[in-house]
C-alpha cells in the first residue's frame, strides 16, 4: 500500500481510517462484485495520510484549528467568513510532491488502460461518514467528467477544501466531532 494512494481493489470496509467510508465501501463492493463476474471500473483513492501531509506541508493544520476553535457557528456571518477563508487556503495550497507523483503514476496507468478520452469522478470520502449516530453524506464535493492530470489535481484540492464548507463545519460542531479528527480522501 502506497502512503498516498490505494487502488480500490485493495480496499475493504476495514480501511475507513485510511480512505474514508465511501472509498472503503467502494473497495468492498468492487471485490464482491468482481468475484460475482460484474465488471466495475477501477480507480484509486488518496489516503487520509496524504490529506494530513497536504495540510501540514502548507502550514495549515494549526491555522485551521486556531480559526475553528474560536468560531461560534451560530454566528452565520462568522461561519461564512471562516469557511470561505479556510477553503481559500486549501485551494491556494500546493499538493506535496510525493502526492503529485503518486497520483500522476496512478492516473497514467488508468489512461493507459482506458484510453486518452477517459474522464473521472473525483469524490470526497471522509473518515466520519455514515456513522450510527451521525451521517455526513453529501456534505463534501463530488466532481464529474474530470479530464487531464492538471484537472485531477485541481479537483483533489476542491474535494479537500470541501471538508470546510459551512454546513460541514456546523454539523461537526453540533454533533461534537473535533474538526481536526475528521480526515478526507479523494
C-alpha positions in Angstrom: 0.0 0.0 0.0 1.4 3.4 -1.0 1.4 6.2 1.6 -0.6 8.5 -0.7 -2.8 6.4 -2.9 -4.5 3.0 -2.7 -6.2 1.2 -5.6 -9.9 0.4 -5.0 -9.4 -3.3 -5.5 -7.0 -3.3 -2.5 -9.6 -1.7 -0.1 -12.2 -3.2 2.2 -14.7 -2.0 4.8 -11.8 -2.2 7.3 -10.0 0.7 5.7 -12.2 3.6 6.7 -9.4 5.2 8.7 -7.1 5.1 5.6 -9.6 6.2 2.8 -12.8 7.2 4.5 -16.2 5.5 4.4 -17.2 5.9 0.8 -13.9 4.7 -0.6 -13.7 1.8 1.8 -17.2 0.7 0.8 -16.3 1.1 -2.8 -13.4 -1.2 -2.4 -15.6 -3.7 -0.6 -18.2 -3.6 -3.4 -15.6 -4.0 -6.1 -14.1 -7.1 -4.5 -17.5 -8.7 -4.1 -18.9 -7.8 -7.5 -15.7 -8.8 -9.3 -16.0 -12.2 -7.7 -19.5 -12.4 -9.0 -18.4 -11.6 -12.5 -19.6 -7.9 -12.6 -17.2 -5.6 -14.3 -16.7 -2.5 -12.2 -14.4 0.4 -13.3 -11.3 0.7 -11.3 -9.7 3.7 -9.7 -7.7 4.8 -6.7 -8.2 6.8 -3.6 -5.9 9.3 -2.0 -5.2 8.4 1.6 -6.0 10.3 4.8 -2.3 10.4 5.3 -2.0 12.4 2.0 -4.6 14.8 3.2 -2.8 15.3 6.6 0.5 15.8 4.8 -1.1 18.3 2.4 -2.3 20.4 5.4 1.0 20.1 7.3 3.3 20.8 4.3 1.4 24.1 3.8 1.4 25.1 7.4 -2.4 24.8 7.5 -3.1 22.4 10.4 -2.7 24.8 13.2 -4.0 27.8 11.3 -7.3 25.9 10.6 -7.5 24.7 14.2 -7.0 28.2 15.6 -9.6 29.7 13.4 -12.2 27.0 14.1 -11.5 26.9 17.9 -12.7 30.5 18.2 -15.7 30.1 15.9 -19.3 30.4 17.1 -21.2 28.5 14.4 -24.5 30.2 15.5 -23.0 33.4 14.1 -23.8 32.8 10.4 -21.6 35.7 9.2 -18.6 34.4 11.1 -19.3 30.8 9.9 -19.4 32.0 6.3 -16.2 34.1 6.6 -14.2 31.3 8.4 -15.4 28.6 5.9 -14.5 30.8 2.9 -11.1 31.7 4.4 -10.2 28.0 5.1 -11.4 26.8 1.7 -9.3 29.6 0.1 -6.2 28.5 2.0 -6.6 24.9 0.7 -7.4 25.9 -2.9 -4.3 28.1 -3.0 -2.0 25.5 -1.3 0.3 23.2 -3.2 -0.1 19.4 -3.2 3.0 17.7 -1.8 5.4 16.4 -4.4 5.0 12.8 -3.2 1.3 13.0 -3.7 1.7 14.6 -7.1 4.0 11.7 -8.1 1.7 9.0 -6.8 -1.4 10.5 -8.4 0.5 11.0 -11.7 1.6 7.4 -11.8 -1.9 6.0 -11.0 -3.5 8.4 -13.5 -1.1 7.4 -16.2 -1.9 3.8 -15.6 -5.7 4.4 -15.8 -5.2 6.4 -19.1 -3.0 3.6 -20.5 -5.6 1.0 -19.6 -8.7 3.0 -20.7 -7.6 5.5 -23.4 -7.0 9.2 -23.6 -10.7 10.1 -23.8 -11.4 8.7 -20.3 -13.0 11.1 -17.7 -13.1 10.6 -14.0 -15.2 11.3 -10.9 -13.3 12.9 -8.1 -15.3 12.3 -4.9 -14.9 13.0 -1.2 -14.7 10.2 1.3 -14.5 11.2 5.0 -13.5 9.2 8.0 -16.7 10.2 9.8 -19.2 9.2 7.1 -22.3 7.1 7.7 -21.9 6.5 11.4 -24.7 5.1 13.6 -25.3 8.5 15.3 -24.4 10.9 12.5 -24.4 11.0 8.7 -22.1 13.3 6.8 -23.4 12.1 3.5 -23.5 14.7 0.7 -21.6 17.3 2.7 -18.4 17.3 0.7 -17.9 17.8 -3.1 -18.2 15.3 -6.0 -16.8 16.5 -9.3 -17.7 14.6 -12.5 -16.2 14.4 -16.0 -12.8 15.5 -14.9 -10.2 15.1 -17.8 -6.5 15.6 -17.7 -4.0 15.4 -14.9 -4.0 19.1 -14.0 -7.8 19.0 -13.6 -7.4 15.9 -11.4 -5.0 17.8 -9.1 -7.4 20.8 -9.0 -10.3 18.6 -8.2 -8.5 16.9 -5.4 -7.9 20.3 -3.8 -11.6 21.2 -4.3 -12.6 17.9 -2.5 -10.1 18.5 0.3 -11.4 22.1 0.7 -15.0 20.9 0.9 -14.4 19.4 4.3 -14.6 23.1 5.4 -17.9 24.1 3.8 -20.2 26.0 6.2 -22.6 23.1 6.5 -19.9 20.6 7.3 -18.3 22.8 9.9 -21.6 23.5 11.7 -22.6 19.8 11.5 -19.3 18.7 13.2 -19.8 21.2 16.0 -23.5 20.3 16.5 -22.6 16.6 16.6 -19.5 17.1 18.8 -16.9 15.9 16.3 -13.5 17.5 16.6 -12.6 19.2 13.3 -9.0 18.0 13.5 -10.1 14.4 13.9 -12.1 14.1 10.7 -9.9 13.3 7.7 -10.6 13.2 4.0 -9.7 11.1 1.0 -10.4 11.8 -2.7 
